[in-house]
């Protein structure tokens, strides 16, 4: 039997059945802590090298601060299908007499610059970075970036301390005592308060090792050959527990869950991260 008529309600039902349905993409906010790699202090060779600067410190956690006295940065909005680059900046490496700047850390468009390297005894090898380096004997400091860290200290017989995320490096002291490195900053993004990104002390004969993923600068050297590697950078992301990330093979990371949130910490490498 041929169908010769169709009710309006039937036509409406047929039209609805041909419309693709599914949940609309929902955006969410990502909190982050991005720290650049710290710099090594300057070599001494019998003179006094400036302390290495801490890596830049960019933080979006409400109630916490970014480096250089800046307020918390805006959170990042994301949705399913979004991709972004993550890079963890390396810490400056010990090259005996030549200070090395830290590497930049990246989360999408958020870039925390590597720390400025400490001035060595002949004034070479100081570069700009997230936090400034201290000056060595008779030589000036490098420049630094506002809202990422503080300035380094000046020479005054003793070499200046490197700038930290939470405070400026101290000037060197009369009597050839190196200035203290600038303070770091504390964040609880991982669930517990941890202080990172401190500046290195000006010219010191005792140069302790710097922890990985702290973004801290190493101490300046008074005698060639004892400069320590600086702390590598760090990228931490905090996002809703219902969200999953696909992480590129070039990145080293770990993820934990705390209440309604996941926390992913990237400790080395570079690669693409995609919201699943």
N, C-alpha and C positions, 0 to 999 in steps of 0.2 A: 504494500500500500504506500503510495507516494505521500510525502509530507508536503502539504500545500500551505501551511501557515505555522508560525512560531510565535509564541508570546514574547513580550518585551523582557519579562523576567528571565526567560530561557536564553535570549540573546545576550543579556547582561552576564549571565552565568558563563556562557561560552567565551565571552571576551575576557572575563576574569581568569579563566583557565589557561589562556594563552599568554598571560603576563608572568614573566620570571619573578619569583619571589625569593627572599632571603634577607638575613639581617643586614642592615646598613652598617658600614664601617663605623666603629665607635672610637673616638680619639681618647687618649689618656695622657697623663703628664709623667715625665721622667725627671727625677731628681738626679743630680750628678755631682761628683767631685773629680776634677781633672787637675793633675799636678804634673808639671814638666820635670824633666830630669835635672838633678842638681849639677853644679859645676865643681871641678877640682880647684883647690887652692893653688896659688903660685909657687913655683920652685924657689928655693933660697940661695943655694950655692954660697953660703956664708953670709948672705944678706937676708932680707926678710920678705917673704911672699905674702900677699894678701889672701884672706880667706875666700873660699868659693861661695858664690851666691846660690840660694835655693831656687828651685824651679818655680815658675809661676803657679798660682794657686787660685782656682776658679771653682766656686761652690754655690749650689742653688738651694741648699737646705734652709728652710725657714728658721730664723733665729740664730743662724750661724753667719759667718762672714767670709768674704773672699780676701785675697792677699792685698797688702797695701792699705788696709783700712776700708776697703770697699764693702758695700752691703752684699747680701746674697743675690746672685744673679737670677734672671728669669728661668723658670723650668722649661723643658722642651716638650712640645706637644707632638704626639706620634699616633699612628694608627696602623692597622694590619697592612702589610705590603711595603711599608716604608723601609728604606735602607740608609745606612750612614756608615762613614768610615771611623774606625777607632784605631788610634796609634798610641803606643806607650813609649815615651821618650827615654832613651838610654841615659844613664848617668855618665858624667865626664870620666874618662879613663886616665889612670896614672901614666904619664909619659916622662916622669922624672923631673925635668926642668920646665916643661911647657904645660901650662894649665889648659884644660879642655872644657869648652862650654857643654852644658847638658842639652839633650835632644828635646824637641817640642812634643807635647802630648795633645791628642786630638780626639774630640767626640763631635762628629758632624762639623758644624760651623764654630764650635767652641775650641779655641786653641790656647793652651797654656804653654808659654815659651820656656825654653830651657834656661837654667840659671846662667848668669854672667860669670866668666872665669876670672879667677884672682890674678892680679898683676904680679909678675915675677920680678926678680931683682933688677932686670934691665928694662922693665916697663913693657915688655912684650906680652902678647897672648891674652889681653883682656878684651872681652867682647860683651855686647849688651845681652840681656836676658830678662827672664821674668822677675828675678830679684838681682840686684846689682852685686858685683864683686867688690871686695875690699882692695885698697891700694897697697902696693909694695913700696919698698924704699924709694922715696923721691919721685914717685910717679902717681898719676891721677887714676881715678876710678873710671869704669866703663859706665855707659848709660843704662837705664832700666825702664821697664814699662809700667806706667801707672795702673793701679787697680789689679795688679798681679803680685806685687811684692814691694819691699822697701829697699832704700839705698844702702850701699855698703859704707864702711867707715874709712876715714882718711888716715894718712900716715902722720905720726908724731914721734919720730924715732922708731917706735914699734909699728908694725903693719896693721892696717885696718881689718876689721872683721867683715865677712860677707853678709849681705842683706838677707833677711828671712821673710817669710810670708807674713809674720805677725809683728815684726819690728826691724828697725835699722841696725846695721852692724855698728859696733862701737869703734871710735877712733883708737889708733895705736897710742900707747902710753910712753911717757918719758922713761927712759931706762930700758928701752927696747922690748917692752912687753907687748905682745900682740893684743889687739882689741877683740872683745867677745863677738861671736857671730850673732846675728839678729834672731829673735825668737821665731819659732814656728807657730802653727795654728792647729787647734783641735777640732775634730769633726766626729760626730756619732752616726754618720750615714750607714756604717756597717753594723750598728747596734751597740757598739761600745766606743767610748771616747778615745781617740788616738791622735797624738800630736805629730805633725809632719812638717816638712819644708822649713827647716832651720838653716841659718847661714853658718859657714865654717869660721873658725877662729883665725885671726891673723897670726902669722909666723909662730909656729909651735914646734918644739922638739918631740912632743908626744902626740902622734896623730892616730887616733882610734879609727877602726873601720866604721864605715857608714852603712846602715841597714838598707837592704834593697827595698824599692817601692816607697821610700820616704820622701824623695825629691830634695833631700838635704845636701848642702854643699860640704866639701871636705875642708880640713884645716890647711892654711898656708904652711909652707915648709921653711925651716931655718937652715937646713943642710940638705943639699941635693940628694934625691933618691928615696925619700920617705913619704911622698905624697900618696894619700889613699884615694881609691876610686870614690866618686860621689854616688849618692843614692839615685837609683833609677826612678822614673815617674810612675804614675798610677792613674787609672781611670776606673771609677766606681759608678754604677748605674743602679738606681732604685726605682721599681715600677710595680704595678699591680700584679698580684700572684696569679691572676687569670691569664696573663700575657706570657707568651713564649718567644724566645729569640733564637734565630739560627745564626751561629757564630762561625766566621770564616776560619779555615784551617791554620792561617798564619798567626792566630792569636792564642795566647795562653790565658785561661780564665777559670774561675770557679763561681758557682751560683749556690746561694742558700736562700731559705725562706724564713721570714720573720713576720708572723701575724698575717696581715693581708698583703704583704709585699715580698717580692723577690729582690735579691741584691746580687748583682754580678760584678765581680772585681776582675779587671784585666791587668795582668802583671807583666806582660811582655808581648812584643810583636806588633803587627799591623794587619788589618783586614777589614772586610765588610761584615756588618751586623744587620740582619733583616728581621723585622717584626713579623712573626708567623700569623 
